[in-house]
């Protein structure tokens, strides 16, 4: 990403980020220890911002300092709404998610440019998109090495397609951005674990269909034809039709009720209750009225314990990344390409400095 070339551009970034957290100019001024007029002049590009002030602004607004100094990708800017007062909650949430997406993209660009992260080629898989979302999902499972059965941790699964994902503490569900030969995605930690896996599969669908930029903010309120295609992909990728039908019959042979059968399937495939019931309804295993009733009867912890003897293992916890990302960051640390503090940043807090492995010694043994 390119650096901002003017104080005016930096000022705009400060103003937009301030609006995204709902602070007035006076409130920001108080937090960073300057007069309100100083913030006004900063945002108008009439006053330079010192390094110390920039770090204070970043801390006060919950954004990395680089957010104010680099230009966002063009695809992201083209979809972004202007943050003029007053700002509605959905626009704020979307902007905050974009801040995280930009940060993750900057980190990915550095790891790729330095040779620590090598995105896999997608050419062979992308041809399956022409056959439709179901064919694409089945081809993607083969590429992922899991043609059947529940998928593993989603952050590692989507990396096999050059999509580098992390989980962030923002309310919007998720967003993805197509870069050069790979993509980045951020998923909200505010959603339930099963919903996070669905969102990850949804972002993978956009990545495989080469959507330049996509945000799931507000998707539930407005589903266009493209979103339905992506939903079809996500459903087949996470819980293939033939496997759901087979598991459904097997659960009934065990004497389980429809609800218990779906609880077992949701647990095995680590899907949200709503997504599992919707998938069963989509395939004609339950009626519309039964699906409505089942969705209203959300399972609790005891239901999973009674059905499977254990709760589903939560996936995509805050700060999660895939195995390839973690390996790349720790390789950069071991060879001395990044400091301990920067390593912790790149791992999004998954490790602390005291937990980092030893670096490679430059001394050569005789």
N, C-alpha and C positions, 0 to 999 in steps of 0.2 A: 504494500500500500504506500502511496506517495505521502510525503510530509506536506502539511499545510504551509502555504507560502506567505500568508499575510496575517496580521493581527486581527483584521476584520473577520476572516474565516474562523480563527480561533475563538473570537468573541461570539460568533454565531453558535459554535459548538457549546460554549459555556452557557449561553442563554437557553438553548434547546434542552440541555441536560438538566439545568435548574428547573425548567418547566416540567420535565419528566418526573421530578420528585415532588412537585407542588410547592416549591419554596419561592418566596418573593425575593426581590433584589436586596431588600433590607435584611431579610433573614439570612441569606447567603453571606452578606457583608458581615453580619454579627458573628457568624461561625468561623470566618477566616480572618477576623480581626482588622477589617478596613471599614471606611465610611461607605454608605450606600452609593454616593456619587462615584466612588472608585469602581464599584461593580458596574454601574451604568456605563461608564467610560470604557471599561474592559469589554463589555458586550457589544459596544458600538465600534470597537476597534480603534479607539482614540487613546488608549493607554496600554502600554506594554505590561505583560504579566511576568513577574519574576518566577524563577524555578521554585522557590519556596512557596509562593502564592499558588502556583499551579498544583503543587502537591497537596496543599490545604484545600483547594477547590475540589480536587479529585476525591479526597477523603470525605469532604462534606457532602458530595453528590453521589458517592458510591460508584465511581467510575475510574478505570485505570488512567493514569496521566497520558498515556499514548492516545487515548480516545480524543483528546483535545488537539493533538499535534499531527494526526494523520487523517487523510481523506478517506471516507468510507468507500467501498467498492461501488462502481457506477450502478450495478444492478440493484443494490440496496437503496441507493439514493432515489432511483426512479420510482420505487414503490412506497417510499416514506412519506407520511403526511407531515405538513408543516406544523410545528408546535407553537402556535400563537395562543395567547391567553384568551378565553379560558380553554383548557385542554381536557377532553373527556378521558375517563379512566382507561378505555380500550386503547386509545392512542398513546397514552403514557406507558401502558404495559408493553405495547408493541415496540416503542422506542427503547425501553429498558432491555428488552430481549435482544434488540439489534445491537446494543452496546456490548452485550455478552458475545453475540455472534461475531462482531468485528474483532473483539479481543481474541477469540478462539481462532479466527481466520489469520490474524497476525502471527499467532503462535505456530499455526500449521505451516504458514508460508516460510517461516524461519527454519523449522525442522526439515522441510522438504528441500529448501534451497541449500542447506548445509549438508544434505545427504544422509541425515539420520532417519528420515522417514521416506519410504519409497512406495508411492501409490501403485496399486496393481492395475493392469490394463483392463478396460471394460469392453473393448470392441466386439468380442465374441458374444457377450451377453446382450448388448444393446439391440442386436437384431431381433431378439425375442419380443421386444416391445411392440413390434409391428403386428404380432399375432394376437395381441390383447393382454390385459392385466393378469389373467389366470395363467397363461403360458409363460409370461414374464416371471411370475411368482415361482412357478415350478422350476424354471431354468435357474432362477436365483438360488433356490434351495440346493440345486445340484452344485452350483458354483461354491456355495457356502459349505459344502461337504455334509449337509444334513438333508438328504432327499426325503427322509421320513422322520417322524417323531418330533418332540418338543425341541425348540431352538435353545441354545445356551445364552449366556449373557449378551444382550443386544449390542452393547458398545463394541464388543469384539466381533460379533457377527457382521455388522455393517461395515467395519473396517476392511473386510475382504472385498468390498466393492469400492474402496477408495473414499468412503464417507467417514470422516473422523468426528465423533460425537462426544459431547460432554453434557453433564446435567447441572443446571444453574438455579439459584434461588430467586427466580422471577415467576410471576403468576401466569403469563401467557404460555400456552401449551408447548409450542416448539417452532423452530424456524431452521431453514437450511439455505446454504449458499453454494452455488457451483463456481469453483475457481478455475484453475487451468486444466489439469488432468485429474482432479479430485474435487471433493466437496467437504464442507464442514456443516455441522448441525449442533444446535443446542436444544435441550429438552428441559421443561420446567420440573423442578423437584416438588412443586406444590400438588401435582396430581398423584393419585394412588399408583402403586407400582405397576399394576396391570395396565392401567391407562398409559403410563409412561412407555411401556413396551409397544403398545399400539401406535403411539405418536412416533416412536423411533422407526417402526416399520413404514409408517405414513411418510416420514421424511426420506426414507430410503427409496420409496416409490418415486417421489419427485426427483431424487438424485438420478435414478436409473432412466427416467424419462427426460433427463437433461433439462429440467426446469431451472432457469438461471437463479431465481430467488423465490423463496416461498416461506410464508409464515402461516402457522395454524391459528393465529389469533383470530377469533371470531368465526372459525370454520363451522362450529356447531350451529351458528345462526344462519349461515348462508352457504349451502352446498351446491356448487355448480357441477356441470358435467365432468370437469377435470377431477374434482374432488371425489366424485363417485368412482371414477376409474381407479384413483389412488386407494380408496377404501376397499375396492374389490381386490386390488393387489395385496394390501395389508392383511385382509382376512385370509386369503389363500396362503400367503407366506407364513403367517403365524399359526394358522390352524387349517390345514388342507381339508378340502371337502370330503375326500374318501376316508381320511383319518377320523374326522368328526363323526361321520356316519358309522364307521367301524367301532369307535369308542362308545357311541350311543347304544348300539346293539349289545355290546359286551356288558355295559353297565346294567342294562335291563335283564340280561341273563343272570347277573348276580343278584337280581331282585331289588335293585334300587329304583326309587321313584324318579320321575323326570327331573325334579329339582336336585335330588342327590346325584343323579347322573351328571348333570351339568356342573355341579359343585366339583365333582371329581375331575371333569375335563378342564375346568377353569384352573384347578390346582396344578394339574399335570403340565398344562401349557402356559401357565403363569399369565393368564389373561384376566382382564377385569370382568366382573360379573355381567355388566351391561353388554360388553362386547361378545361374551360367550353366548348369552341368550339371543342377542341380535343375529349372531352367526347361525345358531340353530333355527331361528325363525326364517332367515334367508334361505336356508336349505330345506325348508318345509318340515322340519322335525317337530316344531311346536307351532301352534296357531298364533295369530296376532293377539287374540284375547289372552291366551295362556302366557305369551311373551310379556305382555303388559303386567300381568299378575306376578310373574316370576321376577321381573325387574324391580317391582315394588318390595319384594321379599328378599332383600340383600342378605347373603350369608354372613354370619359372624364367626368369630374365631372357633367357637365350639363346633360349628358345622363342618369346618375343614378338618378339625381333629377327629370328629366322628366318622367322616368319610374316608380320609386318607391317613389319619393318625398323626398328621403334622400340618403346620401352616405352609403355604407356598413360600419359597425362598424369595425374598424381595430382590428386585433387580433395579439397576439404574438409580442408585442412591446419589445424593448430591455430591458433585465432584468426580463422578465416575468417568473413566475413559477406557478405551480398549487396550488389549494386551500389546498391540503394535505401537500404540502411542506411548505407553509406559516404558516399553523397551527403548524406544527412540530417545525419550527424555533422559532416562538413566544412562544410556550410552553416552549422550552428550555430557552428562555430569562426570562420568568415569574418566573421559579423556580430557576433562578440564575446559570444555567449551562453554560451560555455564557455571555460575556461582551456585552455592548451596541455596541461597534465597531465591534465585531465579528458577532453580530446579523445583523447589516447592511450589512456586507460582505456576509453572508449566504442568505440574501434576495436580493442580487445583486443590491443594491441601490434603491429598491422599496420604502423603508422608510428611513428617516433620524433619527438620534439618538433622536432628540426632538419629533419625532412622535411615539416613542415606547410606548406601554401601561405600566401601572404601574406593578411592580413586586409584586409577592405574599409576604405578610409580614410573617416573621418568628415568630412574637409575637402571642401568644395564648390568646384570650380573656378569662377573668375569667368567 
